[in-house]
Amino acid sequence: MTAKTPDSGEAVRLQKYLSRAGVASRRAAERLIGEGRVSVDGTVVTELGTRVVPGQQVVRVDGSEVGLNPIRWIATYKPAGYLTTRRDDRGRPTVYSLLPDRCEDLFYVGRLDRLTEGLLIFTNEGDTAHRLLHPKYEIPRRYRVEVEGDVGAAEARRLERGVPLDDGLAAAEDVRVDSDAGRRGNSEIHLTLREGRKREVRRMMEALDLPVKRLVRVSFGPIEIGDLSPGAWRELTDGEIRSLRAAVGMGEDDGNT
């Protein structure tokens, strides 16, 4: 897929331009404009309805020029042992080391803890990413978790009814169990969550006294991990990007202009 170029000659709202440039969220960008800290072609702008043409007009914030990068969406298979952060002061590997060059401006859409592996999405389209993470939109995340012990229908029902955690009841959807207790003493649970709480799957398994041996996120919203191998990445297709925007009520115009 070819990345969308930021200098298409189409005017965009100034606050969206600043958000796309990674300066601030749209709401914070509106405050910057209102405070008189943004200029267009050398003129300070305070009107929120102002539109600019990327690549043809010069936008500055506090005197520093701000440019747009092409919109990018990347999916990667995060292996276990990688940290979901830009850098680590202890020198441990981070997910950014898995990405191609010139991806420093991308941010991850939802974390995976160090031992969890699977699908992790990166983008510089801030507004869509923010909505994907907002509880209001209830974006489904599908997981495959291997646990010690023989898990049956009773445990599946408990997961779907809800497991008490220290931050409230956590319930899963579409729970399916594959037991293999006869050979390895392990079971594989497939489940969907919509909240994205910190370490939610692991805490749910702990509440059921099921030690986790492996945890993989296999999908995020409409995006599937597919045949990505651990450590590999790929650009999302135009259709996948449209499906992500549609999942949070944003159209093509919201993403690009």
N, C-alpha and C positions, 0 to 999 in steps of 0.2 A: 504494500500500500504506500502511496506517495503522501508525505506529510502535507497538511494544509499550509500554504504559504501565508505569512502575515501581511504581505503587501499586495493584496489583491485589488486595491483601489476602492474597496467598499468601506464606507465610514462606519465606525463603531462608537459606542458610547464611551466616554472618557473613563468612567469608573470600571467598565469592563476591560478596557485597554490596560489599565493599571493592574487589575486582577490577573489578566492573562500574562502580563510581564513579570508576575511574581512579586510585585511591590507590596500588595496587601489584598485582603479580601475586598469584595465590592463595597461592603458596608464601611470598612476602614478607609477604602479609597474615597468614598463620599466625604468622609470627615477631612481627609487631606485636601480635597478640592475646596470644601467649605472654609478651611483654615487659610486658604490662599497660598498653599505650598506647591501648587501645580501650575505649570505654564505650558502653553502651546504656541510654538513659533515665536517664543520670546515674550508672549503676553500672558500675564497671570489670569487664570480662569477660575471662577467661583460658581458658575452655573452648572448644575448637575446634568442638564440635558445636552451639554456640549458633546459634539461628535467629532472624531478625528479620523483621518485616513492613514492607516499604518503604512510606513515606508515613504510617505510623501510629506508628513508633518513631523516636527520635532517636539517631543514631549519631555519635559524635565520635572523632576520632583526634588525640591530643595536645591535646585541648581544643577543636579546631575541628570544627564540624559538617560532616558528609559526606552529600551527597544523591545520588540516582540520576537519571540522565537516561534517556530511552527508548532501547531498543536500536535502533541504526540501521546499515544497510548501504547504501553508496552505490557505484555504479560510475561512473567518469568516463573519458573519452578524453583522456589526457594528450598535448598537442601537443609536438613537439620544441621545445627551448629552455626548458622549465620544469624547475625543480629539485624533486626529491622531498624536501622538507624544509618545516618550518613557516615559517621566515624565513631571509633571506639578508642578511648584513651588507654586501653589495655592491649591494643593491637589485635583484637579478635576480628575475624572476617565479617564484613557487613554485606547486605544485599546489594549495595551500590557497586561492589566489585564484580557482580554478575552481569551488569548492564554494559551496553556498548559505549563508545566514546560519546562525549557531548550530551550526557544525560544528567548532568549535575543539577539542572533546574527542575527535574521531575521529582514529584513527591509520591509516596506510597499511599495507596487507598486501603487503609486498615492494616494493623500490625499482625504479624505472626511471631509468637515467642521463639526463643532461640532453638528449642528442641522440636518445634512444629515445622513441618515442611508443606510444600504444595503451592497453590496458585497465589501469586501476589501481583497486583496491578499497579503500574506507575503512570502518572500523567502530569501535564502542566495546565490542564483545563480545570482550574480551581473550583468554579461554581458547581460543575457536575460532580466532581469528587466530593465536595462538601455534602451535597445532597445524598450521595450514595452511602455516606457514613451516618447520616442523621436518622435517629430512631423513627421519625415520622414516616419514612418511606419503607421501612421494614424489608430491606433488601435481603433475600435469602443467601445464606452461606452453607454450602454442603460439605460435610466432613466424613472421612473414613477413619475410624479409630480402632486400633488393635489393643485389646486388654487381656490381662491374665484372668483365667477363670471361664466357667461355662455360663454364658449369658443366655437367658431365655425370654419368653413372652412376658413374664412378670416384670423384669427389669425394663423391657421396652415400654410397657404401659406406664411405669413410673417416670420414665424420661418424658413421655408425651403428656402425662398429667402435670408434671412439674416437680423439680427437685429443689428443696429449700437451700439457698446459699446465703452468705452473710449480707449480700446486697439485694436480697429478694428472691422470689420464686423464678426458676429458670426452666422453661419448657421447650422441648424439641418437637419437630414435625417430621413426618414421613420416616419414622424409625424402622430400620430393618436390621436384623441380626443374622450373621452367618457364624454358626458355632462349629468349632473344629476341636472340641475338647478331647475327642478320642485319640488324636495324634499328637497334638502339641499343648493341650491344656489352655489354649487361647480362643478368644472369640473376636469377630470383627463386627463393629457396629457402624451402620451408615445413618446419619441424621442431619437434619437441617435446622439452623438457628437463624433468627432474624434481628437480634439485638446487637451482637458484636461486643459483648462485655469482655473485660480483660480475663484471659485464661478461662473462658467460660466452659469449654468442653472439658478441660482437665479438672476443673472444680466439680463439675457434674459427676464425672467418673469417680473422683475422690469421695463424694457424698454417698456413692453406691458401693464403696469399698472395692473398686475395680482399678487396679494399677494399670496405668497407660504404658504400653510398650512402643506404640508408634501412632502419630497423629498427622493426618494429611488433609489439607483443604483442597477439595476437588473442583469446586466451582464458587464463583462470586457473582450473584445476580445471574444474568444470562450468559456469562463467560465461563466456559469449561476449560479445565486444564488440558484435556485432550491427550495428545501423544507427546507433549513436552517432557523431556527427560530432566532429571535433577540438574540444576545449574544453567539450563538452556532458557532462551528468551525468544519472543517473537513480537512483531508489531500487530496490534489489533486491526482487523479489517474495517472498512467503512461501515459495513453492516453491523458489526459488533459494537462500534462506537455509537451508531444510531440507536441500537437496542439499549445501551446503557443510559443514554440521554432520555429515551422514552420511559425507562423504568422509574425515572424521577421527575417526569413531567416537563422535560426540556426538549425543545425541538432543535432542528438544524440551525436555526437563527440564533438560539441561545448559545450554542456551542461556538459559533464562528463569527458572529457579528455583534 
